[in-house]
């Protein structure tokens, strides 16, 4: 879902996120495409305000633009994500804060389930958080949240690092 970048549109963003019981996406996590879309949108804004991105995900990135077929689309990790995030930080000075929701520190099984095979999302998100320029200290470089309260706390903590007013 696309929500226009702008002030005071937090509720529109929340309304665009599918509910937890929605299974229509079936494992699709086009994170690299989402970051590219966000960077393109930020490129259209020239108001002197700080620019940043927050990547919130509940799984490992897939849906690579170069996937040869549906198996490659869903079952293969999109290795472009850290590069896309790193490019935004290094070449456009746009940091990316990374937030994971209800993720397990384990390697995913090799099975047709709509999720990348043989991937430890903790390790992959650490790479993304480091590439984004604002990794957290410690072993887990991203914001590890398990529920709505922890997600809200993480977003508030990020907002306090970015701005001294409101988002």
C-alpha positions in Angstrom: 0.0 0.0 0.0 1.1 3.5 -0.7 0.5 6.4 1.7 1.7 9.8 0.5 4.5 11.3 2.5 3.4 14.2 4.6 2.8 15.6 8.0 0.2 14.2 10.3 -0.6 11.1 8.3 0.2 8.5 10.9 -3.4 7.3 11.0 -3.4 6.9 7.2 -0.3 4.7 7.5 -1.9 2.6 10.2 -5.1 2.2 8.1 -3.0 1.0 5.1 -1.3 -1.9 7.1 -3.2 -5.2 6.7 -4.6 -6.6 9.9 -2.7 -9.5 11.5 -5.3 -12.1 10.3 -5.0 -11.0 6.6 -3.4 -13.8 4.6 -3.9 -12.2 1.1 -0.2 -11.1 0.9 1.0 -14.7 1.5 4.6 -14.0 2.6 5.3 -11.2 0.2 7.9 -8.7 1.6 9.0 -6.4 -1.2 11.2 -4.4 1.1 13.8 -3.3 -1.5 11.0 -2.1 -3.8 9.4 -0.3 -0.9 12.7 1.5 0.0 13.2 2.5 -3.7 9.6 3.9 -3.7 10.2 5.8 -0.5 13.5 7.3 -1.8 11.9 8.3 -5.0 9.1 10.1 -3.0 11.7 11.8 -0.8 13.5 13.0 -3.9 10.5 15.0 -4.8 10.5 16.9 -1.5 12.8 19.8 -1.1 11.8 21.6 2.0 15.0 21.5 4.1 13.6 19.2 6.7 15.5 16.1 7.7 14.8 13.0 5.7 14.8 9.4 7.0 13.0 6.1 6.5 11.7 3.5 8.9 11.5 0.0 7.6 9.1 -2.1 9.5 8.9 -5.8 8.6 7.5 -9.0 9.8 9.7 -11.2 7.7 12.7 -11.6 5.4 12.8 -9.6 2.2 11.7 -11.3 -0.9 9.9 -10.2 -4.1 13.1 -9.3 -5.9 12.8 -7.4 -9.1 15.1 -9.9 -10.8 13.2 -13.1 -9.7 12.9 -15.5 -12.6 9.6 -17.1 -11.4 7.3 -17.4 -8.4 9.7 -19.7 -6.6 12.4 -17.1 -6.9 10.0 -14.4 -6.1 8.9 -15.8 -2.7 11.4 -18.4 -1.7 14.7 -16.5 -2.3 15.9 -13.7 0.0 16.3 -10.3 -1.9 20.0 -9.6 -1.4 19.5 -6.2 -2.9 17.9 -4.8 0.3 21.0 -3.9 2.2 22.5 -2.3 -1.0 19.4 -0.2 -1.6 19.3 1.0 2.0 23.0 1.6 2.0 22.8 3.6 -1.3 20.1 5.8 0.3 22.3 6.5 3.3 25.7 6.9 1.5 24.6 8.8 -1.6 21.5 10.7 -0.4 22.1 11.0 3.3 18.8 9.3 4.1 19.2 7.0 7.1 17.0 4.0 7.6 15.8 2.7 11.0 14.9 -1.0 10.9 12.1 -2.5 13.0 11.1 -6.1 13.1 7.8 -7.5 14.4 7.6 -10.9 16.0 10.6 -12.4 14.3 12.5 -15.5 15.5 16.3 -15.8 15.7 16.4 -19.0 13.6 17.1 -20.1 10.1 14.0 -20.6 8.0 13.2 -24.0 6.5 13.6 -24.8 2.8 9.9 -25.3 2.0 7.4 -23.6 -0.3 5.7 -21.3 2.2 6.1 -17.9 0.7 9.1 -17.0 2.8 12.8 -17.1 1.8 14.5 -20.4 2.4 17.5 -21.0 4.7 17.6 -17.4 5.9 18.1 -16.1 9.5 16.1 -12.8 9.4 18.0 -11.6 12.5 21.3 -11.7 10.6 19.8 -10.2 7.5 18.2 -7.3 9.4 21.5 -6.6 11.2 23.0 -6.1 7.7 20.2 -3.8 6.7 20.4 -1.8 9.9 24.1 -1.3 9.6 23.7 -0.3 5.9 21.0 2.2 6.9 23.5 4.1 9.1 21.7 4.0 12.4 22.2 0.5 13.9 21.4 -0.1 17.5 24.3 -1.0 19.9 24.6 -4.7 20.9 24.0 -8.0 19.0 20.6 -7.0 17.5 21.2 -3.9 15.4 17.5 -3.3 14.7 14.4 -2.7 16.9 13.2 -6.1 17.9 9.5 -5.8 18.8 7.0 -8.6 19.6 3.7 -6.8 19.9 1.9 -3.5 19.4 3.1 -1.9 22.6 6.8 -2.7 21.8 6.3 -1.5 18.3 4.8 1.8 19.5 7.7 2.2 22.0 10.3 1.6 19.2 8.7 4.1 16.9 8.6 6.7 19.7 12.3 6.0 20.5 13.1 6.5 16.8 11.1 9.7 16.6 13.0 11.1 19.6 16.3 10.5 17.8 15.1 12.1 14.6 13.1 15.1 15.7 12.7 17.3 18.8 9.0 17.9 17.9 6.4 15.6 16.4 6.2 13.4 13.3 
